Amino acid sequence: MANPAALPRVFIPQRTELAADKGMRLNKLGSEQFDPRLVAYVESPVNLPEQCRGTAEIVEEIPTRVTISAHIETPGLIVLADRWDQGWKASLNGQPVPILRTNHAIRGIVVPAGSLKVQFYYAPGSFTLGLRLFGLATGLLIIWSALILRRGNLQRNQSTIPF
């Protein structure tokens, strides 16, 4: 069963409003008048025109990366209706851009007019820290193994008595 009123997963709202206060933002999102096609609420100020126009579509997706193709007539906000998390990063035509927490819980990025390629990718700091700790532990294990082997060779050489 298809719902023709359902939003696509990626879209460009007509306008963007600042709603820095959590309570106020949640009240606006819970209002019967709230229409995400018309307005997106962000936590930090953005400089966008009164009316934003454009289209966007997901062209590639794996669990840790979403690639979007967009054709934007005016500067605007691309909203990806996926959960916002600090581990998500974004690039616009290959250049890093900040992700805005949009509508309290999803991701958005400010984009200029034009044909664009946007990529959201998951790169949490904990993963990098884990890789660094793994490298350190591997290095220490190699050093420790080399010391044990050297100690074994020294003991073997000392136990041989020449006649």
Backbone as ProteinMPNN parsed JSONL, in Angstrom:
{"seq_chain_A": "MANPAALPRVFIPQRTELAADKGMRLNKLGSEQFDPRLVAYVESPVNLPEQCRGTAEIVEEIPTRVTISAHIETPGLIVLADRWDQGWKASLNGQPVPILRTNHAIRGIVVPAGSLKVQFYYAPGSFTLGLRLFGLATGLLIIWSALILRRGNLQRNQSTIPF", "coords_chain_A": {"N_chain_A": [[0.847, -1.174, 0.0], [0.719, 2.11, -0.928], [1.586, 5.363, 0.24], [0.652, 8.334, -0.805], [1.011, 10.805, 0.377], [3.262, 10.678, 1.859], [6.522, 11.804, 2.709], [9.464, 11.991, 0.652], [12.623, 10.341, 1.364], [14.755, 12.062, 1.162], [14.755, 15.556, 0.797], [13.944, 18.996, -0.112], [13.028, 21.53, 1.868], [10.705, 24.319, 1.615], [11.341, 26.584, 3.119], [13.549, 27.617, 5.805], [13.754, 27.708, 9.299], [15.053, 29.158, 12.295], [15.128, 27.486, 15.331], [16.176, 27.459, 18.121], [15.676, 26.863, 20.795], [14.898, 23.983, 22.577], [12.355, 23.161, 23.652], [10.566, 24.941, 22.378], [11.039, 24.234, 19.732], [10.178, 21.532, 19.676], [7.475, 21.944, 20.248], [6.652, 23.338, 17.942], [7.166, 21.353, 16.012], [5.3, 19.467, 16.8], [2.92, 20.644, 16.242], [-0.271, 20.863, 14.599], [-0.21, 22.308, 12.285], [2.299, 21.971, 11.263], [4.269, 21.29, 8.493], [6.578, 19.437, 6.916], [7.354, 19.76, 4.286], [7.115, 22.418, 3.807], [8.546, 23.839, 5.831], [11.614, 23.687, 7.632], [13.101, 23.137, 10.759], [15.929, 24.354, 12.364], [18.779, 24.154, 14.605], [20.803, 26.005, 14.699], [21.749, 29.251, 13.393], [21.097, 29.961, 9.917], [21.812, 31.242, 6.662], [19.657, 31.716, 4.38], [17.584, 32.072, 1.419], [14.185, 33.394, 1.402], [12.399, 31.713, 0.031], [13.056, 28.451, -0.975], [14.101, 26.29, -3.583], [14.269, 23.19, -5.278], [15.424, 19.883, -6.203], [16.084, 16.602, -4.976], [17.65, 13.395, -4.834], [18.256, 10.074, -3.668], [21.026, 8.326, -4.77], [22.796, 6.305, -4.302], [23.365, 3.884, -1.779], [24.594, 2.555, 1.212], [24.864, 0.96, 4.444], [26.651, 2.706, 5.86], [26.98, 4.935, 4.293], [25.47, 7.433, 2.322], [24.633, 8.581, -0.814], [23.719, 11.448, -2.566], [22.091, 13.024, -5.244], [21.558, 16.257, -6.367], [19.605, 18.968, -7.634], [19.562, 22.21, -7.409], [17.705, 25.125, -7.403], [17.787, 27.509, -5.995], [19.83, 28.702, -3.264], [19.659, 26.43, -0.502], [18.336, 24.009, 1.868], [19.235, 20.733, 2.171], [17.513, 18.003, 3.259], [17.915, 15.014, 4.904], [16.067, 12.377, 5.839], [17.048, 10.768, 8.046], [18.319, 9.529, 11.124], [19.993, 11.933, 13.145], [23.367, 12.008, 14.197], [26.416, 12.378, 15.994], [28.525, 11.039, 14.794], [28.14, 11.071, 12.055], [29.244, 12.45, 8.999], [29.56, 14.894, 6.348], [29.866, 15.613, 2.841], [30.116, 17.985, 0.223], [30.137, 18.005, -3.097], [32.629, 16.779, -2.814], [33.906, 18.29, -0.843], [34.258, 18.85, 2.669], [31.393, 19.537, 4.702], [29.389, 21.111, 7.258], [26.997, 19.287, 9.22], [23.676, 19.921, 9.985], [21.547, 19.67, 12.786], [18.38, 18.898, 12.13], [14.902, 19.565, 12.281], [14.828, 18.57, 14.848], [15.783, 15.873, 15.051], [16.869, 14.796, 12.723], [19.011, 14.857, 9.752], [20.546, 17.617, 8.037], [21.894, 19.708, 5.43], [23.273, 22.819, 4.416], [23.142, 24.135, 1.172], [24.486, 25.483, -1.908], [23.049, 27.006, -4.905], [22.686, 24.962, -7.845], [23.948, 22.005, -9.623], [24.526, 19.257, -7.696], [26.558, 16.974, -5.776], [26.078, 15.168, -2.968], [27.326, 13.677, -0.082], [26.734, 11.636, 2.66], [28.442, 10.201, 5.298], [29.4, 7.696, 7.629], [31.54, 8.125, 10.242], [32.57, 7.643, 13.043], [34.228, 9.059, 15.924], [34.996, 7.203, 17.823], [35.641, 4.935, 16.37], [38.023, 5.626, 15.053], [39.636, 6.051, 17.312], [39.62, 3.433, 18.328], [41.017, 2.102, 16.248], [43.53, 3.316, 16.521], [44.262, 2.488, 19.119], [44.345, -0.267, 18.668], [46.504, -0.382, 16.867], [48.579, 0.543, 18.546], [48.561, -1.493, 20.518], [49.262, -3.691, 18.916], [51.829, -2.93, 18.095], [53.151, -2.904, 20.609], [52.91, -5.623, 21.245], [54.51, -6.777, 19.255], [57.037, -5.709, 19.93], [57.333, -6.816, 22.53], [57.294, -9.565, 21.881], [59.652, -9.698, 20.358], [61.567, -9.095, 22.33], [61.26, -11.321, 24.026], [62.043, -13.418, 22.311], [64.687, -12.657, 21.858], [65.743, -12.852, 24.469], [65.45, -15.634, 24.836], [67.247, -16.571, 22.877], [69.654, -15.561, 23.92], [69.865, -16.985, 26.33], [70.073, -19.59, 25.34], [72.498, -19.437, 23.971], [74.242, -18.982, 26.118], [74.06, -21.346, 27.516], [75.499, -23.197, 26.084], [78.546, -24.796, 26.23], [81.776, -24.476, 25.198], [84.151, -27.018, 24.19]], "CA_chain_A": [[0.0, 0.0, 0.0], [1.519, 3.325, -1.048], [1.041, 6.571, 0.852], [1.076, 9.448, -1.663], [1.32, 11.986, 1.192], [4.535, 10.466, 2.559], [7.683, 12.536, 2.199], [10.622, 11.177, 0.262], [13.633, 10.315, 2.413], [15.577, 13.263, 1.004], [13.91, 16.601, 0.222], [14.336, 20.383, 0.131], [11.863, 22.303, 2.32], [10.614, 25.641, 0.996], [12.04, 27.579, 3.932], [14.222, 27.112, 7.001], [13.626, 28.627, 10.434], [15.841, 28.884, 13.488], [14.378, 27.13, 16.545], [17.289, 27.038, 18.977], [15.153, 26.339, 22.058], [14.382, 22.619, 22.408], [10.921, 23.127, 23.929], [9.86, 25.651, 21.309], [11.191, 23.428, 18.517], [9.295, 20.372, 19.79], [6.096, 22.437, 20.112], [6.405, 23.622, 16.518], [7.12, 20.081, 15.285], [4.084, 18.76, 17.195], [1.737, 21.408, 15.84], [-1.028, 20.329, 13.46], [0.123, 23.101, 11.103], [3.654, 21.67, 10.792], [4.401, 20.547, 7.235], [8.013, 19.437, 6.622], [7.605, 20.221, 2.914], [7.129, 23.876, 3.82], [9.514, 24.437, 6.753], [12.509, 22.835, 8.428], [13.604, 23.853, 11.925], [17.329, 24.051, 12.655], [19.227, 24.618, 15.925], [21.767, 27.1, 14.572], [21.333, 30.16, 12.318], [21.519, 29.75, 8.534], [21.495, 32.382, 5.808], [19.03, 31.178, 3.173], [16.498, 32.925, 0.936], [12.834, 33.147, 1.941], [11.858, 30.54, -0.673], [14.082, 27.56, -1.517], [13.56, 25.363, -4.571], [15.193, 22.225, -5.837], [15.078, 18.463, -6.066], [17.197, 15.75, -4.54], [17.314, 11.976, -4.795], [19.317, 9.164, -3.251], [21.494, 7.562, -5.928], [23.552, 5.146, -3.822], [23.23, 3.781, -0.332], [25.002, 1.411, 2.017], [24.57, 1.389, 5.817], [27.506, 3.767, 6.39], [27.151, 6.028, 3.326], [24.332, 7.762, 1.466], [25.018, 9.547, -1.839], [22.545, 12.172, -3.047], [22.239, 13.927, -6.384], [20.592, 17.346, -6.175], [19.56, 20.089, -8.574], [19.026, 23.257, -6.551], [17.491, 26.378, -8.131], [18.192, 28.589, -5.091], [20.45, 28.083, -2.088], [18.634, 25.805, 0.337], [18.694, 22.999, 2.847], [18.893, 19.357, 1.813], [17.171, 17.258, 4.466], [17.904, 13.548, 4.799], [15.244, 11.941, 6.962], [17.734, 9.722, 8.806], [18.664, 10.012, 12.465], [21.212, 12.721, 13.339], [24.316, 11.47, 15.172], [27.7, 13.073, 15.852], [29.452, 10.277, 13.954], [27.896, 11.304, 10.634], [29.938, 13.556, 8.34], [28.991, 15.152, 5.026], [30.679, 16.345, 1.869], [29.384, 18.6, -0.877], [31.056, 17.969, -4.244], [33.941, 16.35, -2.335], [34.424, 19.16, 0.222], [33.499, 18.655, 3.911], [30.426, 20.562, 5.116], [28.769, 20.756, 8.545], [25.636, 18.751, 9.243], [22.797, 20.599, 10.951], [20.44, 18.887, 13.349], [17.192, 19.467, 11.505], [13.643, 19.032, 12.825], [15.18, 18.002, 16.151], [16.377, 14.535, 15.111], [17.358, 14.298, 11.441], [20.182, 15.561, 9.217], [20.401, 18.558, 6.94], [23.069, 20.531, 5.104], [23.022, 24.002, 3.597], [23.784, 23.974, -0.133], [24.274, 26.578, -2.862], [22.317, 26.625, -6.114], [23.472, 24.23, -8.834], [23.876, 20.542, -9.625], [25.405, 18.898, -6.589], [26.676, 15.612, -5.266], [26.197, 15.215, -1.514], [27.565, 12.359, 0.505], [26.748, 11.482, 4.102], [29.172, 8.976, 5.621], [29.522, 7.485, 9.07], [32.941, 8.04, 10.66], [32.588, 8.054, 14.448], [35.538, 9.208, 16.556], [35.323, 5.986, 18.562], [36.257, 3.998, 15.43], [39.41, 6.071, 14.892], [40.31, 5.753, 18.576], [39.801, 1.978, 18.358], [42.112, 1.755, 15.33], [44.795, 3.762, 17.119], [44.575, 1.587, 20.238], [44.72, -1.537, 18.065], [47.865, -0.211, 16.358], [49.472, 0.609, 19.694], [48.644, -2.831, 21.114], [50.016, -4.536, 17.988], [53.236, -2.53, 18.215], [53.669, -3.398, 21.889], [53.004, -7.078, 21.149], [55.686, -7.074, 18.429], [58.226, -5.414, 20.759], [57.383, -7.821, 23.596], [57.695, -10.834, 21.257], [61.064, -9.595, 19.984], [62.35, -9.186, 23.565], [61.204, -12.719, 24.497], [62.882, -14.206, 21.412], [66.086, -12.286, 22.12], [66.1, -13.443, 25.76], [65.592, -17.073, 24.592], [68.497, -16.789, 22.138], [70.783, -15.317, 24.833], [69.961, -18.113, 27.273], [70.544, -20.748, 24.587], [73.915, -19.233, 23.692], [75.005, -19.089, 27.371], [74.055, -22.717, 28.006], [76.463, -24.021, 25.335], [79.912, -24.665, 26.746], [82.695, -24.992, 24.166], [85.198, -27.946, 24.662]], "C_chain_A": [[0.896, 1.243, 0.0], [0.799, 4.493, -0.395], [1.515, 7.76, 0.028], [1.432, 10.713, -0.882], [2.659, 11.855, 1.905], [5.645, 11.268, 1.889], [8.717, 11.574, 1.649], [11.674, 11.242, 1.371], [14.581, 11.506, 2.326], [14.72, 14.315, 0.281], [14.487, 17.964, 0.552], [13.077, 21.131, 0.584], [11.886, 23.701, 1.694], [11.317, 26.726, 1.797], [12.624, 26.905, 5.175], [14.103, 28.161, 8.098], [14.515, 28.172, 11.582], [14.894, 28.587, 14.645], [15.396, 26.56, 17.524], [16.814, 26.414, 20.289], [14.464, 24.996, 21.829], [12.867, 22.549, 22.596], [10.109, 23.775, 22.825], [9.878, 24.82, 20.02], [10.226, 22.234, 18.548], [7.827, 20.778, 19.69], [5.749, 22.705, 18.653], [6.289, 22.325, 15.711], [5.846, 19.299, 15.596], [2.8, 19.451, 16.78], [1.05, 20.747, 14.642], [-0.706, 21.079, 12.179], [1.506, 22.765, 10.533], [3.599, 20.813, 9.526], [5.874, 20.576, 6.847], [8.348, 19.821, 5.181], [7.78, 21.739, 2.875], [8.245, 24.458, 4.663], [10.352, 23.347, 7.42], [13.042, 23.699, 9.559], [15.024, 23.394, 12.223], [17.72, 24.688, 13.988], [20.201, 25.77, 15.862], [21.389, 27.956, 13.368], [21.898, 29.767, 10.951], [21.085, 30.954, 7.718], [20.977, 31.834, 4.477], [17.931, 32.118, 2.705], [15.155, 32.518, 1.537], [12.203, 31.905, 1.314], [13.01, 29.736, -1.277], [13.421, 26.57, -2.465], [14.655, 24.438, -5.069], [14.684, 20.817, -5.651], [16.318, 17.701, -5.644], [16.721, 14.307, -4.545], [18.531, 11.172, -4.349], [19.714, 8.337, -4.458], [22.286, 6.324, -5.53], [23.443, 5.109, -2.306], [23.775, 2.452, 0.17], [24.817, 1.861, 3.466], [25.416, 2.551, 6.345], [27.716, 4.93, 5.418], [25.876, 6.188, 2.498], [24.8, 8.833, 0.486], [23.747, 10.126, -2.453], [22.936, 13.032, -4.242], [21.166, 14.993, -6.238], [20.734, 18.391, -7.273], [18.81, 21.2, -7.852], [18.924, 24.561, -7.345], [17.939, 27.587, -7.32], [19.005, 27.942, -3.972], [19.353, 27.518, -1.184], [19.218, 24.81, 1.317], [18.27, 21.64, 2.298], [18.679, 18.613, 3.124], [17.151, 15.772, 4.133], [17.179, 13.038, 6.036], [15.816, 10.674, 7.598], [18.18, 10.354, 10.112], [19.983, 10.782, 12.48], [22.058, 12.038, 14.409], [25.645, 12.167, 14.923], [28.671, 12.349, 14.937], [29.261, 10.486, 12.465], [28.646, 12.552, 10.164], [29.297, 13.744, 6.97], [30.009, 15.857, 4.145], [29.76, 16.826, 0.752], [30.366, 18.735, -2.026], [32.491, 17.685, -3.787], [34.537, 17.182, -1.211], [33.597, 18.964, 1.493], [32.583, 19.844, 4.218], [29.808, 20.137, 6.446], [27.355, 20.206, 8.349], [24.863, 19.477, 10.33], [21.775, 19.608, 11.482], [19.174, 19.601, 12.899], [15.946, 18.784, 12.056], [13.894, 18.149, 14.045], [15.965, 16.687, 16.09], [16.936, 14.017, 13.801], [18.445, 15.222, 10.901], [19.827, 16.513, 8.081], [21.709, 19.276, 6.672], [22.633, 21.692, 4.218], [23.817, 23.844, 2.305], [23.545, 25.211, -0.997], [23.412, 26.084, -4.038], [23.256, 25.863, -7.049], [23.204, 22.737, -8.794], [24.935, 20.037, -8.662], [25.433, 17.405, -6.331], [26.957, 15.734, -3.769], [26.419, 13.802, -1.016], [27.551, 12.477, 2.024], [27.48, 10.181, 4.382], [29.399, 8.914, 7.127], [30.977, 7.259, 9.425], [33.048, 8.483, 12.113], [34.003, 8.14, 14.995], [35.957, 7.961, 17.299], [35.987, 4.955, 17.654], [37.734, 4.347, 15.235], [40.211, 5.775, 16.154], [40.584, 4.253, 18.682], [40.932, 1.526, 17.448], [43.468, 2.158, 15.905], [45.214, 2.855, 18.274], [44.993, 0.209, 19.731], [46.156, -1.472, 17.538], [48.893, -0.175, 17.473], [49.659, -0.773, 20.321], [49.439, -3.783, 20.22], [51.498, -4.215, 18.063], [53.866, -3.039, 19.498], [53.83, -4.915, 21.875], [54.227, -7.491, 20.329], [56.966, -6.837, 19.227], [58.403, -6.465, 21.841], [57.835, -9.17, 23.045], [59.175, -10.822, 20.888], [61.956, -9.711, 21.218], [62.383, -10.623, 24.09], [62.105, -13.599, 23.626], [64.362, -13.916, 21.659], [66.571, -12.91, 23.427], [66.317, -14.954, 25.605], [66.891, -17.387, 23.871], [69.711, -16.575, 23.033], [70.967, -16.486, 25.798], [70.483, -19.359, 26.568], [72.045, -20.636, 24.312], [74.764, -19.388, 24.95], [75.043, -20.529, 27.868], [75.0, -23.626, 27.233], [77.88, -23.751, 25.833], [80.847, -25.272, 25.706], [83.742, -25.901, 24.807], [86.46, -27.761, 23.94]], "O_chain_A": [[1.752, 1.381, 0.874], [-0.425, 4.607, -0.462], [2.673, 8.16, 0.148], [2.086, 11.604, -1.424], [3.142, 12.822, 2.495], [5.694, 11.39, 0.665], [8.833, 10.449, 2.136], [11.607, 12.122, 2.229], [15.151, 11.91, 3.339], [14.052, 14.014, -0.708], [15.393, 18.09, 1.376], [12.164, 21.345, -0.213], [12.939, 24.202, 1.298], [11.834, 27.684, 1.222], [12.249, 25.791, 5.54], [14.322, 29.35, 7.863], [14.707, 26.978, 11.812], [13.964, 29.351, 14.905], [15.473, 25.35, 17.732], [17.479, 25.533, 20.833], [13.563, 24.882, 20.998], [12.171, 21.941, 21.783], [9.093, 23.235, 22.386], [8.874, 24.717, 19.316], [9.54, 21.96, 17.563], [7.021, 20.048, 19.115], [4.671, 22.336, 18.188], [5.43, 22.205, 14.837], [5.361, 18.549, 14.749], [1.712, 18.901, 16.949], [1.705, 20.151, 13.787], [-0.906, 20.544, 11.089], [1.851, 23.221, 9.443], [2.967, 19.757, 9.497], [6.384, 21.635, 6.48], [9.49, 20.168, 4.882], [8.495, 22.275, 2.028], [8.843, 25.462, 4.277], [9.873, 22.255, 7.723], [13.394, 24.859, 9.347], [15.291, 22.197, 12.322], [17.082, 25.636, 14.445], [20.414, 26.453, 16.864], [20.779, 27.457, 12.423], [23.033, 29.302, 10.846], [20.097, 31.61, 8.049], [21.753, 31.529, 3.571], [17.395, 32.885, 3.505], [15.015, 31.435, 2.105], [11.541, 31.131, 2.006], [13.84, 30.282, -2.004], [12.328, 26.071, -2.198], [15.803, 24.841, -5.256], [13.649, 20.586, -5.025], [17.447, 18.107, -5.921], [15.549, 14.025, -4.295], [19.675, 11.539, -4.616], [18.867, 7.718, -5.102], [22.435, 5.397, -6.327], [23.429, 6.143, -1.638], [23.467, 1.384, -0.36], [24.627, 3.054, 3.701], [24.948, 3.309, 7.194], [28.532, 5.813, 5.679], [25.287, 5.209, 2.038], [25.306, 9.875, 0.901], [22.824, 9.395, -2.812], [23.982, 13.681, -4.242], [19.999, 14.677, -6.011], [21.828, 18.658, -7.769], [17.59, 21.147, -7.699], [19.915, 25.046, -7.89], [18.414, 28.575, -7.88], [18.881, 26.737, -3.752], [18.253, 28.067, -1.114], [20.424, 24.776, 1.561], [17.097, 21.42, 1.997], [19.552, 18.597, 3.991], [16.467, 15.333, 3.209], [17.638, 13.25, 7.158], [15.146, 9.644, 7.673], [18.391, 11.565, 10.192], [20.973, 10.338, 11.897], [21.529, 11.548, 15.407], [25.97, 12.509, 13.786], [29.555, 12.98, 14.359], [30.133, 10.116, 11.679], [28.671, 13.574, 10.85], [28.579, 12.869, 6.486], [30.882, 16.585, 4.618], [28.779, 16.175, 0.393], [31.326, 19.5, -1.936], [33.444, 18.271, -4.301], [35.581, 16.816, -0.671], [32.369, 18.915, 1.422], [32.954, 21.0, 4.017], [29.711, 18.944, 6.733], [26.628, 20.607, 7.44], [25.34, 19.627, 11.455], [21.209, 18.812, 10.731], [18.935, 20.757, 13.247], [15.937, 17.572, 12.271], [13.248, 17.118, 14.232], [16.745, 16.409, 17.001], [17.438, 12.893, 13.761], [18.764, 16.242, 11.512], [18.932, 16.248, 7.278], [22.535, 19.436, 7.57], [21.74, 21.556, 3.381], [24.991, 23.475, 2.32], [22.537, 25.901, -0.845], [23.096, 24.898, -4.139], [24.466, 26.089, -7.047], [22.354, 22.26, -8.041], [26.115, 20.359, -8.806], [24.483, 16.677, -6.621], [27.952, 16.332, -3.361], [25.78, 12.855, -1.474], [28.257, 13.302, 2.603], [27.174, 9.158, 3.769], [29.565, 9.933, 7.798], [31.586, 6.297, 8.957], [33.556, 9.568, 12.396], [34.881, 7.383, 14.579], [37.15, 7.678, 17.402], [36.817, 4.174, 18.122], [38.592, 3.464, 15.25], [41.344, 5.299, 16.072], [41.676, 3.852, 19.087], [41.723, 0.662, 17.827], [44.442, 1.415, 15.784], [46.386, 2.496, 18.393], [45.891, -0.415, 20.296], [46.934, -2.404, 17.74], [49.955, -0.789, 17.366], [50.783, -1.175, 20.62], [50.212, -4.598, 20.723], [52.332, -5.12, 18.092], [54.987, -3.547, 19.483], [54.792, -5.437, 22.439], [54.905, -8.458, 20.677], [57.875, -7.667, 19.205], [59.513, -6.955, 22.049], [58.66, -9.848, 23.658], [59.873, -11.817, 21.081], [63.0, -10.361, 21.158], [63.426, -11.089, 24.549], [62.848, -14.431, 24.147], [65.187, -14.83, 21.667], [67.681, -13.437, 23.489], [67.26, -15.501, 26.177], [67.569, -18.358, 24.208], [70.692, -17.311, 22.93], [72.091, -16.922, 26.05], [71.263, -20.111, 27.151], [72.774, -21.623, 24.408], [75.892, -19.874, 24.87], [75.977, -20.9, 28.579], [75.278, -24.736, 27.688], [78.34, -22.609, 25.848], [80.723, -26.45, 25.37], [84.201, -25.582, 25.904], [87.436, -28.459, 24.214]]}, "name": "protein", "num_of_chains": 1, "seq": "MANPAALPRVFIPQRTELAADKGMRLNKLGSEQFDPRLVAYVESPVNLPEQCRGTAEIVEEIPTRVTISAHIETPGLIVLADRWDQGWKASLNGQPVPILRTNHAIRGIVVPAGSLKVQFYYAPGSFTLGLRLFGLATGLLIIWSALILRRGNLQRNQSTIPF"}
